[in-house]
Amino acid sequence: MNWNRKHLLDLQALEAGEITLILDVAREFRAVGERDIKKVGALRGRTVVNLFVEPSTRTRISFELAAMRLSADVINFTAEASSLKKGETLKDTLRNLEAMNADFVILRHGASGAPHFLSRFARSHVINAGDGAHEHPTQGLLDVFTIREHKGRIAGLKVTILGDILYSRVARSNIWALLKLGAQVTLCGPPTLVPKVFEQWGCRVTWNVEDAVRGADVVNLLRIQHERQRKTMFPSIGEYATLFGLNRARLSLLHPDAIIMHPGPINRGVEIESELADCDRSVILEQVTNGLAVRMAVLYLINGGRPGEIS
């Protein structure tokens, strides 16, 4: 199977085979990252623009390094130092970047649907690096890649996503990818942040954290998205940590070889006890490493690269 899409906007629209293709190519690029010379020439002569209108550490640096490893020219664009602050529209910003021959525009934006909007008239390739509370496709891909590397499969696994589901773009991308690849997905958190409507997607919803984590093969913890909430969704951080945080007692309920995941940034002592974030069952830093391989795979495939031809 070969990639035939111009953009990567979300995982909801992808077929299971397309997701698997990205994961397989990402494995090839992870091997590249273990070589003495970590660069390949797949994007030589291409220009990649990181257009980040929202703050980011891991995603922006990961995309930047992925493009550099593929030998592309990289421009980092931040809204605070741009004409967006002077009233320029996002469409006009894109047009100006394309006038300077940008080939890829990697967009992070606070408005859900912003990458889809740009893709309607973009000549360049648009990659969604997180749009509002909608999706974060490369985070979803790196999460399922990490799970598959540890478990050998996705189908049949019991995966619990614990935390702020309602406002989380990471949760949505994970849900779509996991369900398409055959996992059993349980969602848990405060009732105000985990509405029953997610059952219509094919997930199990529970507000009892012990029930949610019991026997789980994977638990993926999400931080509270305070920046997207219009009002307080639970009484206090302390109460959240007590009722829904992962602690040693709850860890004991997981499957004996279960892994702990978190997309970052971690709020230690809130969604997870600090020592558990660093324990031998945590794969949080491994997710960061895998994110580089996944983003290299996405850029490579969108540029027309084929599996098995990486050198």
C-alpha positions as CSV (number, residue, x, y, z in Angstrom):
1,M,0.0,0.0,0.0
2,N,1.2,3.5,-0.9
3,W,0.2,6.9,0.6
4,N,-2.0,9.0,-1.7
5,R,-3.2,11.9,0.4
6,K,-1.9,15.4,0.0
7,H,-2.4,16.4,3.6
8,L,-2.6,14.9,7.1
9,L,-5.5,16.6,8.8
10,D,-7.0,14.0,11.2
11,L,-7.1,10.3,11.9
12,Q,-10.9,10.0,11.7
13,A,-10.6,10.1,7.9
14,L,-7.9,7.5,7.6
15,E,-8.4,3.8,6.9
16,A,-6.8,1.3,9.2
17,G,-4.4,0.4,6.4
18,E,-3.2,3.9,6.1
19,I,-2.5,4.1,9.8
20,T,-0.6,0.8,9.7
21,L,1.4,2.1,6.7
22,I,2.6,5.1,8.7
23,L,3.5,2.9,11.7
24,D,5.5,0.5,9.5
25,V,7.4,3.3,7.9
26,A,8.0,4.9,11.3
27,R,9.7,1.7,12.4
28,E,12.1,2.1,9.5
29,F,12.9,5.6,10.6
30,R,13.4,4.6,14.1
31,A,16.2,2.4,12.9
32,V,17.6,5.4,11.0
33,G,17.7,7.2,14.3
34,E,20.0,4.5,15.7
35,R,22.6,4.9,13.0
36,D,25.8,7.0,13.4
37,I,24.6,9.2,10.5
38,K,21.0,9.9,11.2
39,K,20.1,11.9,8.1
40,V,18.5,10.8,4.8
41,G,18.0,12.9,1.7
42,A,14.3,12.3,1.1
43,L,13.3,16.0,1.5
44,R,16.4,17.6,0.2
45,G,15.4,20.9,-1.6
46,R,12.0,21.0,0.2
47,T,11.0,23.8,2.6
48,V,9.1,23.0,5.8
49,V,7.4,25.8,7.7
50,N,6.4,25.1,11.4
51,L,3.5,27.5,11.7
52,F,2.7,27.4,15.4
53,V,0.0,29.8,16.6
54,E,-0.2,28.0,20.0
55,P,2.6,27.2,22.3
56,S,4.5,23.9,21.9
57,T,7.7,22.2,23.0
58,R,7.7,18.5,22.1
59,T,5.7,18.7,18.9
60,R,7.4,21.8,17.4
61,I,10.9,20.5,18.1
62,S,10.0,17.0,17.0
63,F,8.7,18.3,13.6
64,E,11.7,20.6,13.2
65,L,14.2,17.8,13.9
66,A,12.2,15.3,11.7
67,A,12.4,17.7,8.8
68,M,16.1,18.3,9.4
69,R,16.8,14.6,9.6
70,L,15.1,14.3,6.1
71,S,17.5,17.1,4.8
72,A,14.7,19.7,4.4
73,D,15.1,23.5,4.9
74,V,13.2,24.4,8.1
75,I,11.6,27.7,9.1
76,N,10.1,28.1,12.5
77,F,7.2,30.6,12.6
78,T,5.7,31.9,15.8
79,A,2.5,34.0,16.0
80,E,3.9,36.4,18.6
81,A,6.7,37.5,16.2
82,S,4.6,37.6,13.1
83,S,2.1,39.8,11.2
84,L,-0.7,37.7,12.7
85,K,-0.3,40.1,15.6
86,K,-1.0,43.0,13.2
87,G,-4.2,41.5,11.9
88,E,-3.1,39.4,9.0
89,T,-5.4,36.5,8.3
90,L,-4.3,32.9,8.5
91,K,-5.1,32.5,4.8
92,D,-2.9,35.5,3.8
93,T,-0.1,34.2,6.0
94,L,-0.3,30.9,4.1
95,R,-0.3,32.7,0.7
96,N,2.8,34.6,1.7
97,L,4.6,31.5,2.8
98,E,3.7,29.8,-0.4
99,A,4.9,32.8,-2.4
100,M,8.3,32.0,-0.8
101,N,8.0,28.4,-2.1
102,A,7.0,26.6,1.2
103,D,6.4,23.0,0.4
104,F,5.0,21.9,3.8
105,V,3.1,23.9,6.4
106,I,2.8,22.3,9.8
107,L,0.0,24.1,11.6
108,R,-0.8,24.2,15.3
109,H,-3.8,26.5,16.0
110,G,-6.3,27.1,18.8
111,A,-9.3,26.9,16.4
112,S,-10.7,23.5,15.6
113,G,-10.7,23.0,11.9
114,A,-8.0,25.5,11.1
115,P,-5.8,23.0,9.1
116,H,-8.9,21.8,7.2
117,F,-9.7,25.4,6.3
118,L,-6.2,26.0,5.0
119,S,-6.1,22.7,3.1
120,R,-9.1,23.9,0.9
121,F,-6.9,26.3,-1.0
122,A,-3.3,25.4,-0.1
123,R,-0.8,24.4,-2.8
124,S,1.6,23.2,-0.1
125,H,1.1,20.1,2.0
126,V,-0.7,20.9,5.3
127,I,-0.1,18.8,8.4
128,N,-2.2,19.2,11.5
129,A,0.0,19.6,14.6
130,G,-3.0,20.1,16.9
131,D,-6.2,22.1,16.3
132,G,-8.2,23.3,19.2
133,A,-10.0,20.4,20.9
134,H,-10.4,18.6,17.7
135,E,-7.4,16.3,16.8
136,H,-3.6,15.9,17.2
137,P,-3.0,13.2,14.6
138,T,0.7,12.7,14.9
139,Q,0.4,12.4,18.7
140,G,-2.2,9.7,18.2
141,L,0.1,7.9,15.7
142,L,3.1,8.0,18.0
143,D,1.0,6.7,20.9
144,V,-0.3,3.7,18.9
145,F,3.2,3.1,17.5
146,T,4.6,3.0,21.1
147,I,1.8,0.6,22.1
148,R,2.5,-1.7,19.1
149,E,6.2,-1.7,19.7
150,H,5.6,-2.9,23.3
151,K,2.7,-5.2,22.7
152,G,3.2,-6.4,19.2
153,R,-0.3,-5.6,18.2
154,I,-3.2,-3.2,18.8
155,A,-6.2,-5.5,18.2
156,G,-7.8,-6.9,21.3
157,L,-5.8,-4.7,23.8
158,K,-7.6,-3.0,26.6
159,V,-6.6,0.6,26.6
160,T,-7.7,3.1,29.2
161,I,-7.6,6.8,28.5
162,L,-7.8,8.7,31.8
163,G,-8.3,12.4,32.3
164,D,-9.8,15.3,30.4
165,I,-11.4,13.7,27.4
166,L,-13.9,16.4,26.5
167,Y,-11.3,19.1,25.7
168,S,-8.5,16.8,24.6
169,R,-7.4,16.6,20.9
170,V,-5.0,13.9,21.9
171,A,-7.8,11.8,23.2
172,R,-9.8,12.1,20.0
173,S,-6.9,11.1,17.8
174,N,-6.0,8.2,20.1
175,I,-9.6,7.0,20.1
176,W,-9.9,7.0,16.3
177,A,-6.6,5.2,15.8
178,L,-7.2,2.6,18.5
179,L,-10.7,1.8,17.4
180,K,-9.7,1.5,13.8
181,L,-6.9,-0.9,14.7
182,G,-9.2,-3.1,16.9
183,A,-8.5,-2.0,20.5
184,Q,-11.0,-1.9,23.3
185,V,-11.1,1.7,24.6
186,T,-12.2,2.8,28.0
187,L,-12.6,6.4,28.9
188,C,-12.5,7.7,32.5
189,G,-12.5,11.0,34.3
190,P,-14.9,13.4,36.0
191,P,-18.4,13.2,34.5
192,T,-18.1,16.8,33.4
193,L,-15.1,15.9,31.3
194,V,-16.1,12.4,30.1
195,P,-19.7,12.6,28.7
196,K,-21.6,9.5,27.8
197,V,-21.7,10.7,24.2
198,F,-18.3,9.0,23.6
199,E,-20.1,5.7,23.8
200,Q,-21.6,6.4,20.4
201,W,-18.0,6.2,19.0
202,G,-17.6,2.7,20.3
203,C,-15.8,3.5,23.6
204,R,-16.7,2.3,27.1
205,V,-17.3,5.2,29.5
206,T,-16.9,4.9,33.3
207,W,-16.5,7.5,36.0
208,N,-15.0,4.9,38.4
209,V,-11.2,4.9,38.1
210,E,-10.7,1.5,39.7
211,D,-13.1,0.0,37.2
212,A,-11.4,1.8,34.4
213,V,-7.9,0.6,35.0
214,R,-8.6,-2.9,36.3
215,G,-6.9,-5.4,33.8
216,A,-5.9,-2.6,31.4
217,D,-2.9,-3.4,29.1
218,V,-2.3,0.4,28.6
219,V,-3.2,3.4,30.6
220,N,-2.8,6.8,28.8
221,L,-3.0,9.7,31.2
222,L,-4.1,13.2,30.0
223,R,-3.6,16.5,31.7
224,I,-6.5,18.9,32.4
225,Q,-6.9,21.3,29.5
226,H,-7.4,24.4,31.6
227,E,-6.7,26.7,28.6
228,R,-9.7,25.4,26.7
229,Q,-12.2,25.2,29.5
230,R,-14.6,28.1,29.9
231,K,-15.4,27.3,33.5
232,T,-14.2,25.1,36.3
233,M,-15.2,21.5,35.5
234,F,-14.4,20.0,39.0
235,P,-14.0,21.4,42.5
236,S,-10.2,21.4,42.9
237,I,-6.9,19.9,41.7
238,G,-6.5,18.1,45.0
239,E,-9.9,16.4,44.6
240,Y,-9.1,15.4,41.0
241,A,-5.8,13.9,42.1
242,T,-7.5,11.9,44.9
243,L,-10.4,10.6,42.7
244,F,-8.7,10.2,39.3
245,G,-4.9,10.3,39.7
246,L,-2.8,7.2,39.0
247,N,-1.2,6.1,42.3
248,R,0.4,2.9,43.5
249,A,-2.8,1.3,44.6
250,R,-4.4,1.9,41.3
251,L,-1.3,0.8,39.4
252,S,-1.6,-2.6,41.1
253,L,-5.0,-3.1,39.3
254,L,-3.5,-2.9,35.9
255,H,-2.4,-6.0,33.9
256,P,1.0,-7.1,35.3
257,D,2.8,-6.0,32.1
258,A,0.8,-2.9,31.4
259,I,2.5,0.3,30.3
260,I,1.9,3.9,31.4
261,M,1.7,6.7,28.8
262,H,1.4,10.4,28.9
263,P,1.6,12.9,25.9
264,G,3.1,15.6,28.2
265,P,3.5,18.0,29.7
266,I,3.1,16.0,32.9
267,N,1.5,17.6,36.0
268,R,3.2,15.5,38.6
269,G,1.1,14.8,41.6
270,V,-2.1,15.5,39.7
271,E,-2.8,12.9,37.0
272,I,0.1,10.7,38.2
273,E,2.2,10.3,41.2
274,S,5.7,11.7,40.5
275,E,7.6,8.4,41.1
276,L,5.2,6.5,38.8
277,A,6.1,8.8,35.9
278,D,9.7,7.6,36.2
279,C,9.1,3.9,37.0
280,D,10.1,1.0,34.7
281,R,6.5,0.7,33.4
282,S,6.4,4.3,32.1
283,V,7.1,4.8,28.4
284,I,6.6,8.5,28.5
285,L,10.1,9.4,27.2
286,E,9.9,6.6,24.7
287,Q,6.8,8.3,23.3
288,V,8.9,11.4,22.7
289,T,11.6,9.4,20.9
290,N,8.9,7.6,18.8
291,G,7.3,10.9,17.9
292,L,10.4,11.8,15.9
293,A,10.2,8.6,13.9
294,V,6.5,9.0,13.3
295,R,6.8,12.6,12.1
296,M,9.6,11.6,9.8
297,A,7.4,8.9,8.3
298,V,4.5,11.4,7.8
299,L,6.7,13.9,6.0
300,Y,8.3,11.2,3.9
301,L,5.0,9.6,2.8
302,I,3.3,12.8,2.0
303,N,6.3,13.8,-0.1
304,G,5.8,10.7,-2.2
305,G,8.2,8.3,-0.4
306,R,7.6,4.6,-0.5
307,P,8.0,1.9,2.2
308,G,11.2,0.0,2.0
309,E,13.0,2.6,-0.1
310,I,14.6,4.6,2.8
311,S,18.4,4.8,2.6
